[in-house]
Amino acid sequence: MGLCFSRTSARNKKPTKPRLTNHQSLVSGASKRRSSRKEKFDDVELQDQAVTAAANIILKQQYGVAFDRSSSLRFPNSNGVSKKNHGLPRSSSSRARSLTDPLLQPHQLVFNQDTKLEDLQTTHFVLVHGGGFGAWCWYKTIALLEESGFKVTAIDLTGSGIHSFDTNNITSLQHYTKPLADFFKNLNEGEKVILVGHDFGGACVSYAMELFPSKIAKAVFVAAAMLVTGQSTLDMLSQKDVSNDLMRQAQLFRYANGKNQAPTSIDLDKSLLGELLFNQSPAKDVALASVSMRPIPFSPVLEKLSLTEANHGSVRRFYIQTPEDNAIPIELQESMISRSPPEQVLRLKGADHSPFFSRPQTLHKQLVEIAKIA
């Protein structure tokens, strides 16, 4: 999760219709209302089941656990929804779907249909979540990529997602990224992956690039911390020319070692989550996040990276911008890009800080595009 700290702690006449008796009017009106309510309820229920099914498939396949829909908050759909099924599960939302992220079939999301997957350097995506998130946040991206023929691995970093470790006891970036390092150590000889990081996961991606450059074909930063050597995530987020009052309001510091010691983790005010992280995202995904997010370990945020040109610099980098981001504002993203220009910058129009929720189709499209760059 991005963190900010201050340096101090006419109506036209209609044709006449036959008049109904009062009794007929009441019966007809009540019947229509019941029918309308039932249709809306059935549709929202079907969408709820679809999202739950998608989350269950992913969680069961990778972790052997299921997403308990009963623990999620219910958000009514006030705009009405369509009963058409376009082939992929979609989330219900109180917001109308933006035309910038149309619902498409997976095969329609591939830029160059003439390019075959077997011709690519790698078809394996590894997804690294941001601070407070877990592998669960990628469930739409995982489904879309897999249906397009790619292999996907989503990592739970230490103390995140279903990883049981206490966040307050994470003391270094090495400790926090151990599950990612273990993945690379067990990767088949000669195999390369496309490493994707979101938010604070960007710092973890850079850390892995330094340690395992030969195993990473491309690194993709999605609304993420893209650091330079000698810089910490805190340094990047504390730039004087970029102010983020909303983030400061949302931060809740945890002091597991006592108030006289440094914070051990940071939580986020749940009442501000929607505005901060999910201002363009479907309400059902916001509900999922509100019951799934965990505190962010503080020590890794403070750690300065040591990056070399020989290792980190040898990996091709790409950045995906999120213009409607309230956590890592576009100005801050531009600053990181300017300081350490990647090979290519892509822009997710209308995306908030969590494009895997707000613009999953377009995000998928851009990831596939990056995979196909020779």
N, C-alpha and C positions, 0 to 999 in steps of 0.2 A: 504494500500500500504506500502511496506517496506520502511523505511526512514533511511538515514545515515547522520550524521552530524559530521563535524570536530569539534574538541574542540574549535577552534577559528572560531568566527562566519563566294592400287594397283589395281587397278580395273581389274576384269576379263572381258574378251571379252564376250559380250552378244550376243545371237542369233539375227540375222537380222530380223527386223520387217518391214512390208509394210510401205513405206513412205507416209506421208500425205502431201497434198498441204499446202502451207503457210496459206491459208484461213482456211482449215480444222484444222490445228494445233492451230491457234489462237482461233477459235471457241471452240474447244475441251478444250484447256487450260483454257479459260475464264470460260467455263461452270463448270469445275472441281473446279476452285477457288471459284466461287460463291457458289457451292454446299458445299464445305468444310467450307467456312465462315458461311453459313447459319446453318449448322449442329452445329458448335461450338457455334454460337450465341444462337440457340435454346436451347442447352444443358445448357449453363451458365444461360440463362434466367429461365429455369425450376428449376435449383438449387437455383437461387436467390428467386424464388417464394416459394420454399419449406422452405427455411430458414425463409423467412418473415412470412409464414403461421405458422410455429412453434412458432416464437416469438409472433405473434398475439394471438394465442390460449392461451399461458401462461399469457401474459399481460392482455388479456380481462378477463380470468377466475379469476385472482387474484386481478386485479386493475381496470378493466373496461375501460382500455385505449388500444390503438393499436400502434404498432411500425410503424412509417412512413418511408417506404423504400426510399422515395424520398429524405429524409434528409441524407441518408447514402452515403458515397463515393463509387464509383464503381471501382473495381480493376479487370482488364482483366485477364483471365486465359490463360497464355502463354504456358502451358504444354499440353493442350488438356485434355478432360475429358471423362469419360465413360458414356454411356447412360443407363447402367444397373441400375435398381432400386432395392436396396437390402432391401427395406421395411421401412427404417428410413430416414428422411430428413438429407442430409449432406451438409456441406458448401463447396462452390467452393473455390479454393485456387490456388495461383501461385506456391505453393510447391506441390510436389508429396506426396501422402499419405504415411506415414511411415508404414512399415510392423509391427512395434511394436504396432500399434493401428488399427488392421483390423476392417473393418465394419462388425458387426455381428448383428443378430437378438437378441432382448432383452432376449428371453428364453435361448439363447446360452451363455449369460453372467452370469448366475447363476452357482456357483461352484458345488454345490451338488444338483442335480435335485431331489433327494429323500427327501430333506428337504422341508416341506410345510410351507408356510408363516404363517399359523395359529399356528404353533409350536414355532414361534419366540417370544421373550419377547416383542418386539415392531416392527411394520412395518411402523412407522412414522418417516420420516427424516425431520429435521429442518435445513435449509441452511442459513448460515450467511456470507455475502459477506465481502470482504476486503476493505481497505481504498480507496476511490474514486470510487469504484464499486457500484453496486446495485443488487437487486434481479434478474434483467435482465440477469446478467452474467451466471446464472445457467440454462438457458433455455434448453440446451442439456441434462444436468443431470436430470432436472425435467422430461423431456419427457421419458428418458430411465427408470428412477425409476418407474414412473407411469405405463408405459407399462409392467413392471415386476411385477406389483401388489402392489407397495408400495404407501403410502400416503406421500405427500411432501408439506412442507410449506417453502417458501422462504421469508425472512424478509428484508424489507427496513429499515435500521437504520436511526436515525434522520438526516435529511439533505442529505440523499442519495437516489439514484434512483429517484422515483417520489414523495418522501417525500419533501414537499415544504419548510421546514424550512431552514433559512440561515445558512450555515455551519460556518460562522464567529462568530455566536452567541452561538455556542455550547461550554459550559464551563466545562464540566465534563464527565467522562465515564458513570456515571449514566444517564445523559441527553442523551448522544449519544445512549445508549443501551435501552432506554425507550420502543421502540416498541417491543424489544425482551422480556423485563420484562413483558410487558402487555400481550404478548402471553402466557407466563408461568402462569401468574395469572389467565388467563381465560381457562387454560387447564383443562379438565375434571378430577375429583378426581380419583386418582389412575393410571392415564395414564402416560406413560413414552415415551420419544422420544430419537432418536439418533441425537445429536447436532453436526453439522459439521461447522467448521470455516475455512475461507481462509484468509491468509495474516493478517492484523490488526484485522480481525474478530476472530482470535485466542485469543486475549486478551479479547474480548467480550465474548467468550465461557467460558474462565476461570472465568470471573466475574459472569456469570450466574451459573456456577457450584457451586460457593460459596453461592449464594442466593437460588438456587432451586435444591439442590443435589438429592432430592427424586423424581424429575420429569425427570431426565436425566439418561437413561440407559447406554449410552456410549457417549464419546466426541471424535470427530475426528478432528485432526488438519491437514489441507491440505496446505503445504507450508506456514505455519502460525506461528505467534508469540505464543510460548508456554512458558509462564512466570512462575517464582517462586514468592513466597511472598516477598514483599518489592522491587520488580523490576517493572520498567515501560517498555513500548515498546521502548522508546528512549534508555534506559539503554541497553537493549538487542541488539539493532541495532548499538550501538556506541562502541561495543567491539573493543579494540585496535588491536586485532589479526586478525580482519576481515575488509578488506578495500573494499569499493564499490564506485569507482570514477564515474561510470556511473550514480549511484543514485544521487550523489552530483551535477552532471551536470544537471540532469533532474529536480531538485527541484526548484520551484518558490514560494517563501514565500509571503503571503498576509498579509497586515497590515491594517485591517479595523479600528483599533483604533489609527492609526498614526505610523510613522516610529520610533518614540521614545518609543513605547510600544512593547511588545512581539508579535510575529506573531500570527495571529488568525486562519490561515489555510495554507495549502500547496497545490499548484497545480503542475502538471507535464507537462514538455515541450512536446507537442504533436509530435514534430519531433523525439523525442527519445522513445516514447511509444513502438513502434514495437520492438526495440532492448532490451529495459528494461523489458517489461512485456510479450511480445508476440512473442519472437524470434523463436518459433516453431509452432505458431498458424496460421490457415487459414486467408488469407487477408480479407475475408468478415467479420470475427469476429473482426479483428483489426479495420475495418471501423465502425462496430457497437459500439465498445468501444470508439473510438475517438469522437463520437457524443453523448455518453451517460455518460462518466465519469465526476465526479464532484470533487471539492476540498476536501481535507482531513482535518477535524478539528484538530487543533494543541493541544489544552488542553488535550484531552483524551490520546494523545500519550505520554504526560509528566506524566500522573498519575500512581503512584506506586500502585500495587495491594496488598490487604491484604487477604491472602488465608490461610485457616485452614485445618488441616488434617481431622478433623471431617466432614467438608462439602466438600470442593473442593477435598480433598484426597480420599473421598469415591466413587468418580465417576471413572469408568474405562476409561482410555485414550489410544488413538491410534494415530500414526503419519504417514502421507503419504508424502514421500519425492519426490522432483522434481529436479533431477540431473542437468538439463540444465537451472536452475533458475538464472537469472541475477539480480533479485531484492532482494531475500533472498537467497544468495548463499548456496550451499550444505554444505560448511564448517560451516556456521552459523547454519544451520539446525542440523548438527551433534553436535554442541556445546550445543544447547538447549536440544537435546535428551540425551546427556551425563550428563548434569546437573540435569535433572529431567526425568529419564527413564520412558517411557509409557509402557503399557502392551505389545504392539506389534508395530513394525515399518515395513511399507510397502514401496516399492520403485516403482515409476512410471517412467519406463525407457523412456528416450527421452522427458520428460515433461519439459516445461518452467514454468514460474511462474503462468501461467493460464491454468492448466490442463483440466479445464472444456471446454476449446477451443481446446487445442493442443492434448489432449489424453482423450476425453470424454468417449470412449468405455471402456478403461482400468480403468479409474477412477470409472466409474459405477461398473465395475466388482469388484474392491477392496472395494467399499462401501457395496456391497451386501455380500461380504465375511465377512466383519466386522459385519454386521447385523446378520450373521448366527453363529458367535462364541458364544458358550454357556457360 
